[in-house]
Amino acid sequence: MKGKLFTSDLTVNEFLLIKKIGFEPAGLVMGSSMYHIGIQIPRWGTNMEMDKLSTAMYHARELAMQRMQEEAQELGADGIVGVRLTVKHMPWNTDMAEFVAIGTAVYHREDPGMFKTHDGKPFTSDLSGQDFFNLINSGYRPVGLVMGTCVYHVAHRGMFQALRQFGQNVEMVNYTQALYDARELAQERMNAEAEELKAEGIVGVDLHEGTYNWSTNVIEFFAVGTAIVPMSKEHTIPDLHLTLPLND
């Protein structure tokens, strides 16, 4: 489809800014994975990671991302911008969920292939068109969308503890520590992915929290962001008038 009709979810502002830095949209790309999530029974009074569920949630997203990336590769794209990852649990089966990755594949007009990953695949990024424009103009480029997930069981309070704390203002230390540990695990795994890509850092990090159809004391923390590297070894950031999002 390159050079012909394209589809995209870019706004008008994003479309114009991407073209201004030499990129063209190749098409809207998507990956999907319908996944059965297994069962894991937590210990009622223990803070613990539900590693079986963590693995399922990560692997399903990874499958969707890979398929989106393959579509972009078929279009001859250098990368994908504006990636969105969604999870939809099926009402007819609480153990089934659809994981979808969607974004706009882009390619560079003058130097196709320059912005691909070290293994020749299109980069992935959740940056908006405006943020992508500013990043490239400042001498950086995205190398990949990195993510980490942790499904964690927060221990229930015992009956005697609940009675002792009834009516009091008191920190729930056990709950605080559990949520802190779960977030930290998700972020550590995201950071490990960025290190594998030899990234300088991660921008636009977002931390999502969800309970889905599990027990009320089981929570998923999902960390996601775009890993970036400078485009030259001797790099200084020029003075820029950064482009802010505009109302369409």
N, C-alpha and C positions, 0 to 999 in steps of 0.2 A: 504493500500500500504506500510505500515511501514515494513521494512525488505526486501522489494522487490524493483523493479525498482522505482526510484523517478524522478521527474522533478523539475527543479529550474531555476531561472534566475541569480543564483550566478555565478560570475567569478570563474576561477580556484583558484585564490588566496583566495577569500572569502570562497569557499568550504573547502579548506585545513585549514584555520584559524578557522572556525567554528568547524570542527572536532577536532582540537587541544585542544579546551576547553570543549570537551565532548558532543557536539551537533551533531545531524544528520539531514539532510534535509528530510522532510516527503513528500513534494510535492509542486508544484506551486498552489497557491490558489487565487481565484478571486471572486469578488462580483460586481454586476452591477445593476444599476437602471436607467431605461428610465423614465424621469420625465417631466411633463408639468409645465412650469413656468408661473405663473399668471401675470396679468397686474396691474401695479400701476402707476398712473399719478403723477409726482412731481409738486410742485409749482415752476414756472419758475425762480423766483428771490430769492429762499430760499435754504440755505444749510439744508439738511435733510436726515436722513437715510430712505432708502426704505425697511421698516421692512418686508413687504410681500415677497420681493425678497430675503432678507437676510435669512428668515426662509426657503424658498424653496431651496436655494443653500446649506444650512446646512443640512436640512433633507434628501436631495437626496444623499449627500456624506455619511451621517450616515447610510442610508439603504445599500449602497454599502459596507461600512466597516463591518456592521453586518453580511452580507452574506458571505464575505470573511472569517470572524472570525468563522462562522458556518462550513465552509468547512474545516478549520484548525482543529476544534474540532472533526469533523468526522474522521480525520486522526490521532487523538490522539496526536496532537502537543501541545507543551508548549507555543509556541509563533510564531510570524511572523516577519521576518526581511526584510528590503529593500522595505517597502510598498511604492507604487506609486499611487497617486490619479490624475486622469485625467478627464477633462470635454470636451465633444465634442458636439457642437451644430449642429443640423441637418439642412442641406441646404434646405430640402424640407418643413421645418416648423421651423421658427425662435423661436417659443415658446417651442420647444422640445429639450432636451439635454440628452445625455447618460453620466452617472457618473460611472466610473470604478475604483475599488481598486484592486491592484494585488501585491503579494509578495510571499516569500518562507516560508512555514511553517517548523518549526524545533522542535525537541524534544531532551531532555537530556538523554543520554544513561544510566547513573548510577542512576539518581534520577528523573524519570519522574514525572511531576506534581509540582516540586519544584518552577518552575518559572512562574506558572500560576497566574492570578490575584486573588484577595481576594474572588471573587465569582466563582472561578474555571474555568474561561475562558482563552484561550490563549492570551498572551499579544500581542499588536501590536506595531510596531516600524518602522520608516523610516531609521534607521541606516544601513549603509553598513556592509558587513561582517567584514571589518577591524575595523570599529568603534565599532561594537558589541564585537569583540574580546578584544579590549582595555578596553571597559567598564567593561566587566565581570572580566578581569584580575585585574582591579583596585578596585574591591569590590563593584561595583554598578550593578544594573540590571534595565532593562526597565519595566515599569508597563503599559504603554499605549501610543498610538499616540493621541495627544490632538490637537484640532483645534478650531479656531474661525473665523467667517466671518462677514463682514459688507458690504452691498451694499449701496452706498451713492450717493446722487445727489448733485453735485457742482453747486451752483447758477450761472446763466448767468449774465454777466455784463449788466447794463442798457446802453441805447444809450448815455446819457449825460456823464456817467462815462467813457465810451470808448472814447468819443471825448476829454475829459479832459486829458486822459492818452496817447493820440495818439502821437507817436514819442518820448516818454519819457522812461528813465530807471527808473522803479519803481516796488517795490514789489507788487504783487497781494495778498494783505493781506487776502482777503476773500477766495481765492483759497487755500492759504497756510493753513489757519485755518481749512478749510473743509477736506483737505487731512490728516492733522494731527489728527483731531477728528476721522476720519474713521479708520485710522491705529490703533489708541489707542483703539477703541471699539473692533476691531478684536483681538488685543493682550489681552485685558482684558478678553474676553470670552475664549480664549485659556488658560489663567492663571487659570480661574475659574474651567475648566475641570481638570487641574493638581491638584488643591487643593482638588477636590472631590476624587481624587485617592490617596490623602495624600502623594503626591510626594515631594521630597526635591527640585527639580528644573526641568527645561526643557533644553535639549540640542539639538543642530542642528536646531534651529528655522529658518524657511524660511518664508518670507512674499511675497506673490504673488499679482500681480495687473492685473486685466483684465477688459475689457469693453464688450466683447461678442457682442451680437446683440442689445444692448440697445442704448439709446440716447448717443451721444458723451460726455455728461456731467454726465453720470451715470457710476460709477466705483465700482468694487468689490475688496476689500482687504481681502485676505485669509491668516491667520497665522496658521502654523502647525509645530509641533516639537515632540520630544519624552520625556515623563515624566519619571524620574528615581528616585530610592531610593537606599540607601546603603543596603547591604545584611546582615549587623550586626549593632547592636546599637553602640558598641564601634568600630568605624571605622576610620582607617587611610589609606591614599593612599600609597601603597608601591612604592619604586623606580622601574620604569619600563622603558624598551626600547620600546617605543610605535611603533606600526607597521603602517607604512605609505602605502597608496595605491601604488601598483606596476603596471607597464604597462604589459598588457597581451601579 
